[in-house]
Amino acid sequence: MSDKTFTMTAHQYDKFTCSPFVMQMYVDKMFIESTKRQPNGDIKVTPGQGIDLDFYSDIYIPFLKCYNESQLKLNF
């Protein structure tokens, strides 16, 4: 099990699970080892190892950038 966890809001996690980033993980044979809902409603995500991708730099950060851009568009 990985010792790195990443935090997403419940809304971010819902959007993440149906995003193209999950397909990238699938192709790279990377998976989510565990998720744990925190008392404040956030989700702690623990990813497994992929073949070529790094969860943080190749999945998590690009997803958050896309998510934040889409939220900005909704607010205008």
GUZADO-810993 format. One record per residue: residue in three letters; residue number from 1; y, z, x of N, C-alpha, C in turn. Coordinates in Angstrom, 2 decimals. Atoms other than C-alpha are relative to their C-alpha. Example, Ala and Ser with C-alpha at 12.3 -4.5 7.8 and 13.67 -1.06 7.14 Angstrom:
2
{"ALA",1,{-1.19,0.00,0.89},{-4.50,7.80,12.30},{1.20,0.00,0.90}},
{"SER",2,{-1.19,-0.06,-0.82},{-1.06,7.14,13.67},{1.09,0.73,-0.77}},
! end
This chain:
76
{"MET",1,{-1.18,0.00,0.84},{0.00,0.00,0.00},{1.25,0.00,0.88}},
{"SER",2,{-1.24,0.08,-0.75},{3.47,-0.85,1.24},{0.78,1.30,-0.11}},
{"ASP",3,{-0.83,-1.20,0.06},{5.83,1.97,2.13},{1.43,-0.33,-0.39}},
{"LYS",4,{-1.35,0.41,0.40},{8.89,-0.03,1.02},{0.06,-0.16,-1.51}},
{"THR",5,{-0.23,0.18,1.42},{10.18,0.24,-2.51},{1.41,-0.54,-0.20}},
{"PHE",6,{-1.28,0.61,0.32},{13.03,-1.64,-4.11},{0.32,0.35,-1.45}},
{"THR",7,{-0.42,-0.45,1.32},{15.04,-0.60,-7.14},{0.65,-1.12,-0.79}},
{"MET",8,{-0.61,0.93,0.94},{15.93,-2.75,-10.14},{0.27,0.78,-1.28}},
{"THR",9,{-0.19,-0.56,1.33},{17.41,-1.84,-13.47},{-1.11,-0.55,-0.89}},
{"ALA",10,{1.03,0.50,0.93},{15.07,-2.29,-16.43},{0.32,-1.44,-0.41}},
{"HIS",11,{-0.38,1.36,0.39},{17.05,-5.40,-17.46},{-0.26,-0.98,1.14}},
{"GLN",12,{0.27,0.86,-1.16},{16.85,-6.85,-13.94},{-1.50,-0.25,0.13}},
{"TYR",13,{1.45,0.16,-0.13},{13.10,-6.22,-13.84},{-0.55,-0.94,-1.08}},
{"ASP",14,{0.43,0.90,1.07},{12.61,-7.93,-17.21},{0.32,-1.45,0.36}},
{"LYS",15,{-0.41,1.35,-0.40},{14.54,-10.97,-15.95},{-0.81,-0.47,1.21}},
{"PHE",16,{0.77,0.35,-1.19},{12.69,-10.88,-12.63},{-1.40,-0.48,-0.35}},
{"THR",17,{1.40,0.33,0.30},{9.23,-11.01,-14.21},{-0.17,-1.38,-0.63}},
{"CYS",18,{0.12,1.34,0.55},{10.02,-14.33,-15.90},{0.87,-1.00,0.79}},
{"SER",19,{-0.84,0.85,-0.85},{12.01,-15.85,-13.02},{-0.87,-0.87,0.92}},
{"PRO",20,{0.72,0.84,-0.97},{11.01,-18.59,-10.55},{-0.41,0.78,1.26}},
{"PHE",21,{0.35,-0.78,-1.18},{10.87,-15.89,-7.87},{-1.42,0.55,-0.08}},
{"VAL",22,{1.38,-0.46,0.18},{7.59,-14.63,-9.33},{-0.96,-1.12,0.39}},
{"MET",23,{0.85,1.13,-0.40},{6.12,-18.12,-8.86},{-0.02,-0.14,1.52}},
{"GLN",24,{-0.03,0.03,-1.47},{7.27,-18.08,-5.22},{-0.95,1.05,0.57}},
{"MET",25,{0.90,-1.06,-0.45},{5.42,-14.80,-4.80},{-1.46,-0.42,-0.20}},
{"TYR",26,{1.36,0.43,0.31},{2.31,-16.24,-6.45},{-0.49,-1.01,1.03}},
{"VAL",27,{0.37,1.04,-0.96},{2.28,-19.28,-4.16},{-0.24,0.61,1.38}},
{"ASP",28,{0.14,-0.65,-1.31},{2.67,-17.00,-1.12},{-1.06,1.10,0.00}},
{"LYS",29,{1.03,-1.03,0.15},{-0.13,-14.72,-2.39},{0.58,1.41,0.19}},
{"MET",30,{-0.67,-1.29,-0.02},{2.35,-11.85,-2.63},{-0.07,0.55,-1.43}},
{"PHE",31,{0.10,-0.60,1.33},{2.07,-9.41,-5.52},{0.77,1.31,-0.03}},
{"ILE",32,{-0.62,-1.31,0.19},{3.65,-6.28,-6.92},{-1.13,1.02,-0.03}},
{"GLU",33,{1.04,-1.02,-0.06},{1.47,-3.33,-5.90},{0.18,1.05,-1.07}},
{"SER",34,{-0.24,-1.02,1.03},{3.15,-0.87,-8.22},{1.43,-0.06,-0.50}},
{"THR",35,{-1.33,-0.20,0.57},{6.08,-0.23,-10.48},{0.02,1.41,-0.57}},
{"LYS",36,{-0.12,-1.35,0.55},{7.37,3.16,-11.49},{1.38,0.15,-0.62}},
{"ARG",37,{-1.27,-0.23,0.71},{10.02,3.89,-14.09},{0.54,1.37,0.39}},
{"GLN",38,{-0.68,-1.22,-0.40},{12.51,6.48,-12.93},{0.62,0.67,-1.24}},
{"PRO",39,{-0.61,-0.69,1.14},{14.06,9.12,-15.24},{1.30,-0.66,-0.49}},
{"ASN",40,{-1.25,0.66,0.40},{17.35,7.16,-15.23},{-0.24,-1.40,-0.58}},
{"GLY",41,{0.34,1.30,0.58},{15.51,4.03,-16.48},{-0.20,-1.10,1.02}},
{"ASP",42,{0.22,1.00,-1.04},{15.49,2.15,-13.16},{-1.49,-0.16,0.27}},
{"ILE",43,{1.39,0.29,-0.35},{12.27,0.57,-11.96},{-0.10,-0.06,1.53}},
{"LYS",44,{0.30,0.07,-1.43},{10.94,1.20,-8.43},{-1.16,-0.99,0.16}},
{"VAL",45,{0.98,1.07,-0.20},{9.02,-1.89,-7.27},{-0.53,0.10,1.43}},
{"THR",46,{0.64,0.00,-1.31},{6.54,-1.77,-4.40},{-0.78,-1.30,0.14}},
{"PRO",47,{0.69,1.28,-0.16},{5.55,-5.27,-3.24},{-1.12,0.09,1.04}},
{"GLY",48,{1.02,0.16,-1.02},{2.44,-6.23,-1.32},{0.49,-1.01,1.03}},
{"GLN",49,{-0.36,0.94,-1.06},{2.49,-8.40,1.78},{-0.32,-1.43,-0.45}},
{"GLY",50,{0.25,1.40,0.23},{2.80,-12.15,1.46},{-0.45,-0.67,1.28}},
{"ILE",51,{0.42,0.76,-1.18},{1.69,-14.87,3.85},{1.22,-0.33,0.86}},
{"ASP",52,{-1.17,0.45,-0.75},{5.05,-16.31,4.87},{1.31,0.64,-0.46}},
{"LEU",53,{-1.24,-0.52,0.55},{7.63,-14.60,2.67},{0.17,1.48,0.28}},
{"ASP",54,{-0.38,-1.39,-0.08},{9.42,-11.32,3.16},{0.63,0.35,-1.35}},
{"PHE",55,{-0.49,-0.32,1.34},{10.02,-9.64,-0.21},{1.51,0.24,0.00}},
{"TYR",56,{-1.42,-0.36,0.00},{13.43,-8.25,0.73},{0.89,-1.23,0.18}},
{"SER",57,{-0.93,1.09,-0.32},{15.04,-11.33,2.28},{-0.27,-1.29,-0.78}},
{"ASP",58,{0.34,1.26,0.67},{13.18,-14.12,0.45},{-0.10,0.10,-1.52}},
{"ILE",59,{0.18,-0.18,1.44},{12.72,-12.65,-3.04},{1.09,0.91,-0.60}},
{"TYR",60,{-0.87,-1.03,0.60},{14.75,-9.48,-3.76},{1.48,-0.37,0.07}},
{"ILE",61,{-1.42,0.33,-0.16},{18.15,-10.45,-2.34},{0.37,-1.29,-0.73}},
{"PRO",62,{-0.35,1.21,0.76},{18.11,-14.05,-3.67},{-0.05,0.21,-1.52}},
{"PHE",63,{0.06,-0.27,1.43},{17.01,-12.79,-7.10},{1.25,0.76,-0.45}},
{"LEU",64,{-1.17,-0.77,0.40},{19.82,-10.21,-7.22},{1.27,-0.86,0.02}},
{"LYS",65,{-1.15,0.90,-0.03},{22.35,-12.88,-6.23},{0.03,-0.88,-1.25}},
{"CYS",66,{0.08,0.84,1.21},{21.16,-15.18,-9.04},{0.27,0.83,-1.24}},
{"TYR",67,{-0.19,-0.87,1.15},{21.05,-12.29,-11.49},{1.48,0.35,-0.17}},
{"ASN",68,{-1.42,-0.37,0.07},{24.59,-11.17,-10.64},{0.88,-1.18,-0.37}},
{"GLU",69,{-0.76,1.19,0.37},{25.92,-14.73,-10.87},{-0.16,-0.30,-1.49}},
{"SER",70,{0.21,0.28,1.43},{24.34,-15.16,-14.31},{0.72,1.04,-0.86}},
{"GLN",71,{-0.70,-1.03,0.76},{25.82,-11.84,-15.47},{1.51,-0.24,0.02}},
{"LEU",72,{-1.43,0.32,-0.07},{29.28,-12.89,-14.26},{0.36,-1.10,-0.99}},
{"LYS",73,{-0.26,1.11,0.92},{29.03,-16.11,-16.29},{0.01,0.48,-1.45}},
{"LEU",74,{0.08,-0.52,1.36},{28.10,-14.13,-19.41},{1.24,0.81,-0.37}},
{"ASN",75,{-1.16,-0.85,0.27},{31.16,-11.90,-19.05},{1.28,-0.78,-0.19}},
{"PHE",76,{-1.21,0.80,0.15},{33.63,-14.79,-19.17},{-0.06,-0.88,-1.21}},
! end
